[in-house]
Amino acid sequence: MRNIFRNNEEIYDSIFLTYEKILTRLNILEVTTKSGKEITYTDLKKAINVMLEKHPSCRWRSERIKNRKYLILIEGYCWLRFVYFQKEKSLLDADIEFFENRIKQYEELLKVHFDKNWWSEDMDIEQLEKYLKKKESSIRKSIKKMCDTGFEEYRLYVNGKVVISSNGVEWICKNIFKEKYLQLLEEYKMELTELYIESGYPYDEFFCKN
């Protein structure tokens, strides 16, 4: 019976973890806070709150039901380890890299590749304002920065209006308004997640453990 229980726990631990197990793993791996201190339970709770605020659609935390505890999916644990508690990059850049890598992993596992053509249209300033949800002044500053960086060919003039080519829209999203790029990555990653679930893999199924 002990072996059966141990095997079941190993299976569960490959899908989700308690806060306590996450904290133990991070401390064993000597992952620390930004200031180099050992991660405490309070630090972990703060990190999970940031994770949930930034990525609610990923469903990385269970509902709190039976024992008044939460469970975190392994994917959420990986986000905590490689995004929140990493020190080499900004949180946003690490977040983008995380979702890019997760997409590659899902595509390889599911043997699919969707050529997401997110930037297929040229846009004028008014269209960019709506697309990026930014003020005109911010859009114009981003265009200037793009041109100053050496991509002036992405700025076009059509009937007297400034128009940014599709390549320019992509550049602006990936280099200035990165939150938009992250949003697109997350939406696509969740499309792949639904395919993953349909293929019979466990995702946000917590098996009534909590």
N, C-alpha and C positions, 0 to 999 in steps of 0.2 A: 504493500500500500504506500509506503514511504517513497519508493521509486516512482510510482504512478503520480503521486502528488508532486514530486520534484520535477518530473517531466512536464506536467501540466503547468507548473509555475514557470518553467523555462519557456514554454510556448507562450504563455501570457506575457512574460517579460520581453519577448521578441515583438510584441504588438503594442503593449502599453506598460507604463510604469507609475508607481505611486510617487508622490513628492519625496518621500523618504528615500526611495531607491534612486531617484534622480540625484538627490543631494549626495548620496553615498558614492555614486559613480563619478560625479564631478570632482569630489574630493579625492578619490582614489587616483583619478587621472591628473590630479594637481591643477585642475582648472581653477583660476582665481578671478576675483573681481578686477575691475580696471586699475584699482590701486594696489593690486598684488596680494590682497588678503584672501584668506579662506572663505569660500562662499557659505553663508549662513542660510538658515531656513527663511529668514526675512528677506535676504537678497534674492532667493529663489522665487518667493511669492511675488516680489516686485517684478522680476524678469517675466514670470508667467503672465502677470497683468499686462505688461507691455506687449507680449506676444499675442494675447487675446484681443487687445485693442487694435493692433496693426493687422491681424489676420483672422478675423472672426469667421470668414467663410471656409477656412481650412478645417474647422471642427476638431481641433487638436486636444481639447479638454472634454472630459465626460460631464454628464450632469451629476450633481451630488444627490444621491438617493438614499441608500441603505445605511451605510456607516458614516455618513456625513463627510466623506472624503472624496476628492477628485482623483481622476486618473488622467495621465497625459500620454497621447500616442507617441510611439517611437519617433515619428516624423517631427513632432513638436519638441521632443527631447533633443533631436539633432539640431533643430533651429536654435534652441537655447545654448547648446554647446558651441556651434559653429557660427552663429550670428551674434547673439546677445553678449556672450561671454568671451568672444574673441577680441583681440587687441590690435590686430594689424591694419584693419580698415575701418572706415566709418560704418555705422550701423546700416545705413541705406545701401552702401556699396556691398557690404557683406550679405545683406538681404537679397539683393539682386543676384549675386553670384549663387546663393543658396537655391533660389528658384530656378535659375538656369541649369544648375546641376541636377536638381530633382526632375526637371522636365526631361533631360537626357536619360536619366535612369528609368523613368516611366516609359519613355519611347522605346528604349532598348528592351525592357522587359515585355512590353506589350507588342513589340515588333510593329510599331506604327511610326509614321513621321508626317506630321501635318505642317505644311509650308504656310505658316501664318503670315500673310501679307498685311501686316498692320498699317503700313504706310504706303498706300498705293495711290494717294491723291495729293495734288498740290493744294495748298491752302493759303488764303489771304489772311490778313491780321485778324479780321473779325471772326473768321472760322477757327483760327488758332485760339482765340480767346475762349470760345465755346468748348473746343476740344480739350484744352488744357485747364479750363476753369481758372484762368489767370487774367489780370488786368492788362490793358493795352500797353501801359508803360513797361510792365514786366516782359511782355512779348517782344516789344521793340528792343529792350536791353539784350534779350536772348539772341535776337537776330544780329545785333551789332557784335556780340561776342562770337557768334558763329562766323561772321565775316572776318573779324579780326584774327580768328584762329586759322584762316586760310581757306574758308569754304564760301567765298563770296559768290561763286557760281550757283549756289543753291538759292540765292535771292534773285528773283525775276521781277520784271516790270511788265504787267499786262494791262493794257488800256489805262495806263497811268496809276495803277495800283500795285503795291508791293505784294508779291506772291512768293511763297516759299515752296520749293519743289518737294516732292515726296521724300527724296533723300535728305533734304534739309529738315523736314518734320521729324524724320527718324533721328537725325543728329541732335536736334534740340531735345527730344525726349530722352535719348540715351546719355546726354552730356550735361543738360541743364535741369530740365524738369523730370528728374529720374523717378519721381513718385508715379508718374503716368506709366513709365516703362514697367515698373514693379507691378502696378495694377494689372497691366496686360499679361504679364508673366503669371501672376497668381490666378487670373481667370482661366488661362490656358492650362495651367497645372491642375486646376480643379476639374476641367473637362477630362483630362487624362485620369484623374483620380476616380471619376465616375466610371470610366471604362475599366479601370483596375478592379473596382468593386463588382461590376457586371461580369468580369472574368472569374469571379469566385474568390478573390483575395480579400482578407479582412482589412478593414480600415477603421471606421469609427464604430465598430461593434465591440462593446466592452463586456459582453457575456454576463451581464447582471452582476459583475464583480463588485460594483460600488453601490 
